Amino acid sequence: MRTFTAAEKRREMERELGYRLYVYAQMVTKGKMTQVESDRRIAIVEAIIQDYRAQGEREEPQFKFPDSY
């Protein structure tokens, strides 16, 4: 199984957030989802993004420049 950095996971969740904002707005308008449920689900994704952001700040960089050439 491939592993991903926190930054990679954060970027994917940011993309997912944009998708959900678009789709959930349509679902609320059509009466297929309540605004309360939309807000709750979006808040969860935003919390995941914040978790990955904090984790990414603690991770070592994937690539390091050599100390000398």
Beta strands, then each sheet from edge to edge (+ up, - down):
end
